[in-house]
Amino acid sequence: MHRTLCICALIQPCATRTRVVLLLHQLEQEKPTNTGRLAARCLSNSTIVEAGSAPAWTVPGADALLLFPHPEARPLEDWRGSPRPIVLVVPDGTWRQAKKARRRIAGLDQLPCATLPAAGPSSYRLRHAARPDRLATIEAIARALGILEGPDVQARLDYIFRVMVDRTLWTNGRISTAAVTGGIPPGVRSHDPLGMVNLGGR
């Protein structure tokens, strides 16, 4: 994203009882379309763990869950209103990478898996998913925290996600200014890095 469209000023870290541990795949570290790091920046009670790091989900007095649709996973709603805080471990990568992480990261396969309820399709238009029900990492975290924390937290994450996606699409001419969530800062022009505006010189 171009500096003039930066969304950092819009991010106000939100305090949650649930701790989010993001397992960042090495191939996601430098991708500008990564949304897991954005989610972590929006949550004060979160941490990012890279491959090879020590487990960060062992918190005294808390229950750790892996957000992953394993066949034996239980609905996340089962932990709604839990008397103990939840540590939500979220793999950040492709579905294939997330599946491998559960096998490769020591201790991860010992965590109970939790799954989200079926919902509408993803709003992530910067990458193409193999299936319409597969979510961006920030969307999955938002829906999970909507269950565990309430709708206000989910709404805040969903909003910053829409702003990121819309500004990125706008900058290469794929959506109009009027369609951008939150609008475009005054004086900013589309930088068209992909050459999609006035294609063919017209």
N, C-alpha and C positions, 0 to 999 in steps of 0.2 A: 504494500500500500504506500502511495506517495506520502511524503511528510506532511503536505498540506491537508491530507485527508485522515491523518492519524486520529485514532479513537481513544488514545490514552487519557485525554482530559475528561472523557465521559465515564471512565471506570472509577467507581467508588466501591472499594472492597466491602463485602457484606459479611457480617459475623453470623456464624451458624453453630449450632450444637454438634452437628455432624461434621466430622473431619473427612476431607477428601484427599486421598492419596492417588496421584496421577502417575501411572507407569508409562513413561514416555519412551516409545520405541526409537532406536537410534536413527532410523530413516525419517522420523518426523521432526527431528531437532531443528532443521534449517528450512522447513517448508513454510512459506508465507501463508498458506491456506490452513495451517494447523489451528485447531480450535481448542484443544486441550489446555494449552498454555494460557490462552485467553480466559478460559474458565477459572484456572488457578489464580490468575491475577484478580479476578472478580471476587474471590473468596478468601477472607483473611485466615480461616482455619483450613488451610490446604498446604500441600507440599508436592513437589515434583520429584519423582525418583527415576533415575536413568538406569539403563542396563548395567548390572554388576554392582549396584549400590546395595547397602545393607537394608533389610526389610524395615519399613517405616510404619507398619500398620499395627504393631504391638503397643497398645496404649493401656495402661492399668485402668481397670474399671470400665473398659469399653469393649464392644463386640465388633470384630472386623468381618466385613462381607466383601466378596468379589462380585462386582456388577458384570455378570457374564451369563449368556443364555445356555448354560449347560443343561443337558436333559434332566438332571436331577435338581435343577435350580428351583427355589421357592419364590413365590411372588414377593416383591419388595414390601408390599403392603403388610406382610406378616410382622414387620419390624416397626410399623407406624406406632408411635406412642410408647416405644420401648423405654423402660425405666433406666436403661443403661445407654450412654451415648454410642453412636454408631461410627465406625471408621469405614468409609466406603472406598474400596480399592477399585480404580477404574483403569483398565488397559487403554492406552492411546495409540492407535495404529489401525491397520486394516483388520478385517475379521480374521484373516489367516494369521496375521502377526499376534493378535490377541489370544488366539487358540494356542499358539506355540508358547507364548509367555507363561500361560498357566502350567505348562509342562516343564519349562526351562528354569523358571525363577524359583529358587528353593523356598519351600513353605507355602507357596501360593496355592498349590493343589489341596492344601489342608483347610483352606478357608471355605465356608459355605457359600454357595453361589446364589445370587439374587437376580431376579429378572424383572423387567418393566412390563406393564400391561400393554397390550396391543393399542396402538394409537394411529393417528394420521401419518401421512408420508413426511419425509424429511423436508425441511426448507433449505437445505444446503445445496446451492446451485453452482458451487465452484468446483465440485468433483462429481464424477458419475459413479453411483453405487450399483452393485450387481442386482440389488433388490430394492424396491421403493420404501420398504419398512426399515431399512438400515439408517441409523441416525449418525450425525456428526457427534463427536465426543461431547461438545458443550451442550448439545440438545439432550443427550442421554443423562448428563449430570443434572441439567435443569429439571428434567422430568423426575429424576430420582429425588432431588431435593424438594420438588413440589409435593412428593409423597411424604417425605420425612420431616420437612420443615414448614411447608405451607406454600400457597400460591404466590406470595410476594417475592420470595427468593427465585422461584421459577420465572416469574415475569421479568425480573431484572436481568437474568442471564439470557432469556429469550430476546430481550430488547437489544442488548449489546451485540448479540449474535446477528440479528437482522441488520443492524447498522453496518457491521463489518462486511457482511455479504453484499448488501446493496451498494455500499460505496465502492467495493471492488468491482462489481458489475458495471457501475456507472462510469468508472474511470476508463473503461475500454469501450464505452458506447453501447453496452448491451441492455441497459434500461434507461428510461428518461429521468431527468432531475426530479420530476413530480413523483416518481415511484420510489424514491430513496427514503427509507425510514429515518425520520429525524431531520431530513433535508441535507443540503450541502452547505458548508461554510461559505459565507459571502466572498466573492472574488476568486474562488477556485475554479479552474478550468479542467476539462477532461484531458488526461495526458495520453490516452490511447496507446498504451505500450504494445498492444497486440495488433495494431493497425487495422482495427475493425470499424473505425469511423470513416465514412466517405470511402469505402472500399472501392478500389479501382480508379481513384482520383476524381470521382464525381462529387 
